[in-house]
Amino acid sequence: MSQDLHYSKLDKPRVEAAVREFLLAIGEDPDREGLQGTPDRVARACEEIFGGMQEDPGAHLRKQFHEPGNEEMVIVRDIPFSSMCEHHLLPFVGKAHVCYIPRDGHVTGLSKISRCVNGYAKRPQLQERLTAQIADAMVRELDPLGVLVVLEAEHTCMTMRGVRSAGSKTTTSAVRGCLKEIKCRHEAMQLMLGSNR
């Protein structure tokens, strides 16, 4: 199981002071007309960009329904997400694909899966950890027979700096329960990603 992290409350005045200091450190003048409101704007943006630090994203999955006997795959594809790489504080953006097999028909609302993905994405992240956190939340909250989470993302720390490898994507997966069986996993991957990808 992935380790969930615990965070302090966002300190907006401290973010503003840090942004002002950052602007000075790169040789800018934070008092010039175009930058005067930047520390405040960045601090307000951080409240949204890192909003997942102040919630338990798995809690969204607790809204459940019971469809007795249903143990068929449920797949939600192409859930858009954006996150912030914790190594460079640059964004990575992509899509999540989530598959689970309910245990005796215990299912959650489809939008709740998307909310879970985006809650974990709204933190300083590694794509590998993000993938595992989503899968582990599905296991913890739904107790399904199996879970498969696949994330595809473009990392700006690779595309706008360093190797500048524009268009490259990183794919990660986390597999739990019966979906670890090769035949079952292959079927889920085909349905999630399609044969033309």
C-alpha positions as CSV (number, residue, x, y, z in Angstrom):
1,M,0.0,0.0,0.0
2,S,1.2,3.5,-0.8
3,Q,2.0,5.8,2.2
4,D,-0.4,8.7,2.4
5,L,1.2,12.0,3.5
6,H,-0.1,14.5,6.0
7,Y,0.2,18.3,5.4
8,S,-0.1,21.6,7.3
9,K,-2.6,24.2,6.2
10,L,-1.5,26.5,3.4
11,D,0.1,29.8,4.8
12,K,-0.9,32.4,2.2
13,P,1.2,35.3,3.6
14,R,4.2,33.0,3.7
15,V,3.7,32.0,0.1
16,E,3.5,35.6,-0.9
17,A,6.7,36.5,0.9
18,A,8.4,33.5,-0.7
19,V,7.3,34.5,-4.2
20,R,8.5,38.0,-3.6
21,E,11.9,36.6,-2.5
22,F,12.0,34.3,-5.5
23,L,11.4,37.2,-7.9
24,L,14.3,39.1,-6.2
25,A,16.5,36.0,-6.4
26,I,16.1,35.6,-10.2
27,G,16.9,39.3,-10.7
28,E,13.4,40.7,-11.1
29,D,11.9,43.7,-9.5
30,P,8.7,42.5,-7.6
31,D,7.6,46.2,-7.3
32,R,7.5,46.8,-11.1
33,E,4.0,47.3,-12.5
34,G,3.5,43.9,-14.1
35,L,4.7,42.0,-11.0
36,Q,3.1,44.0,-8.1
37,G,0.2,41.6,-7.7
38,T,2.1,38.4,-8.6
39,P,2.8,37.2,-5.0
40,D,-0.9,37.4,-4.1
41,R,-1.9,35.8,-7.4
42,V,0.5,32.9,-6.9
43,A,-0.6,32.4,-3.3
44,R,-4.3,32.2,-4.5
45,A,-3.4,29.9,-7.3
46,C,-1.6,27.6,-4.8
47,E,-4.8,27.3,-2.8
48,E,-6.3,25.6,-5.9
49,I,-3.3,23.8,-7.3
50,F,-2.5,22.2,-4.0
51,G,-6.1,21.9,-2.7
52,G,-5.8,18.1,-2.4
53,M,-3.4,18.6,0.6
54,Q,-6.4,19.7,2.7
55,E,-8.7,16.7,2.0
56,D,-8.8,12.9,2.0
57,P,-9.5,12.2,-1.7
58,G,-10.4,8.7,-1.0
59,A,-13.4,9.9,1.0
60,H,-15.2,10.7,-2.4
61,L,-15.4,7.0,-3.0
62,R,-17.6,6.5,0.1
63,K,-20.7,7.5,-1.8
64,Q,-21.6,3.9,-2.9
65,F,-24.5,2.0,-4.4
66,H,-25.4,-1.7,-4.2
67,E,-26.1,-3.7,-7.3
68,P,-26.3,-7.2,-5.9
69,G,-24.3,-9.9,-7.7
70,N,-22.5,-7.4,-10.1
71,E,-18.9,-8.4,-10.3
72,E,-18.2,-7.1,-13.8
73,M,-15.5,-4.6,-14.8
74,V,-16.2,-0.9,-14.3
75,I,-13.8,1.3,-16.4
76,V,-13.6,5.1,-16.4
77,R,-11.2,6.3,-19.1
78,D,-9.5,9.6,-20.0
79,I,-10.0,11.4,-16.7
80,P,-8.0,14.6,-17.2
81,F,-5.7,15.7,-14.4
82,S,-2.9,18.1,-13.7
83,S,-0.4,17.9,-10.9
84,M,2.9,19.5,-9.8
85,C,6.1,17.5,-9.9
86,E,7.7,17.7,-6.5
87,H,11.2,17.6,-7.9
88,H,11.1,20.8,-10.0
89,L,7.7,22.3,-9.0
90,L,6.7,22.2,-12.7
91,P,3.3,20.8,-13.9
92,F,2.6,17.4,-15.4
93,V,-0.6,17.0,-17.2
94,G,-2.4,13.9,-18.5
95,K,-5.2,11.4,-18.3
96,A,-6.1,8.6,-15.8
97,H,-7.8,5.4,-16.6
98,V,-9.3,3.5,-13.7
99,C,-10.7,0.0,-13.7
100,Y,-12.2,-2.0,-10.9
101,I,-14.2,-5.1,-10.3
102,P,-16.8,-4.6,-7.6
103,R,-17.2,-7.2,-4.8
104,D,-20.9,-8.3,-4.8
105,G,-22.1,-5.2,-6.5
106,H,-20.6,-2.5,-4.3
107,V,-20.0,0.4,-6.7
108,T,-19.3,4.1,-6.4
109,G,-20.5,7.0,-8.5
110,L,-18.4,7.5,-11.7
111,S,-17.8,11.1,-10.9
112,K,-16.4,10.1,-7.5
113,I,-13.6,8.3,-9.2
114,S,-12.7,11.4,-11.1
115,R,-12.8,13.5,-7.8
116,C,-10.5,10.9,-6.2
117,V,-8.0,11.2,-9.0
118,N,-8.0,15.0,-9.0
119,G,-7.8,15.2,-5.2
120,Y,-4.6,13.2,-5.1
121,A,-3.2,15.1,-8.2
122,K,-3.6,18.4,-6.3
123,R,-0.5,17.8,-4.2
124,P,3.2,18.0,-4.9
125,Q,3.5,14.6,-6.5
126,L,5.4,11.9,-8.3
127,Q,3.4,10.2,-11.0
128,E,4.3,6.8,-9.6
129,R,3.0,7.7,-6.1
130,L,-0.1,9.3,-7.5
131,T,-0.9,6.1,-9.4
132,A,-0.5,4.0,-6.3
133,Q,-2.5,6.4,-4.1
134,I,-5.5,6.2,-6.4
135,A,-5.4,2.4,-6.5
136,D,-4.9,2.1,-2.8
137,A,-7.9,4.4,-2.1
138,M,-10.0,2.3,-4.4
139,V,-9.0,-0.8,-2.4
140,R,-9.5,0.8,1.0
141,E,-12.9,2.4,0.3
142,L,-14.5,-0.1,-2.0
143,D,-12.9,-3.5,-1.1
144,P,-13.2,-4.5,-4.8
145,L,-12.0,-7.8,-6.3
146,G,-9.4,-6.0,-8.3
147,V,-8.2,-2.5,-9.3
148,L,-6.1,-1.3,-12.2
149,V,-5.0,2.4,-12.5
150,V,-3.0,3.7,-15.5
151,L,-1.8,7.2,-15.8
152,E,-0.4,8.8,-18.9
153,A,1.2,12.3,-18.5
154,E,3.5,14.8,-20.1
155,H,6.0,16.3,-17.7
156,T,7.1,19.9,-18.3
157,C,10.3,19.2,-16.3
158,M,11.2,17.1,-19.4
159,T,9.6,19.2,-22.1
160,M,10.6,22.8,-21.2
161,R,14.0,22.2,-19.5
162,G,16.7,19.6,-19.4
163,V,16.4,17.2,-22.3
164,R,13.5,19.3,-23.8
165,S,11.8,16.1,-25.0
166,A,8.6,17.7,-26.3
167,G,5.7,15.3,-26.7
168,S,7.1,12.5,-24.6
169,K,4.7,10.8,-22.2
170,T,5.2,8.8,-19.1
171,T,2.9,5.8,-18.4
172,T,2.5,4.3,-14.9
173,S,0.3,1.6,-13.6
174,A,-0.8,0.1,-10.3
175,V,-2.5,-3.3,-10.1
176,R,-4.3,-4.7,-7.1
177,G,-6.2,-7.9,-6.4
178,C,-7.5,-10.3,-9.1
179,L,-6.4,-7.9,-11.9
180,K,-2.9,-9.0,-11.2
181,E,-3.8,-12.2,-13.1
182,I,-2.4,-11.9,-16.6
183,K,-5.5,-12.7,-18.6
184,C,-7.7,-10.4,-16.5
185,R,-5.1,-7.6,-16.7
186,H,-4.8,-8.0,-20.4
187,E,-8.6,-7.7,-20.9
188,A,-8.7,-4.6,-18.7
189,M,-5.7,-2.9,-20.5
190,Q,-7.3,-3.6,-23.9
191,L,-10.6,-2.0,-22.8
192,M,-8.8,0.9,-21.0
193,L,-6.2,1.8,-23.6
194,G,-7.6,0.2,-26.8
195,S,-5.5,-1.6,-29.4
196,N,-4.8,1.5,-31.4
197,R,-2.7,3.3,-28.7
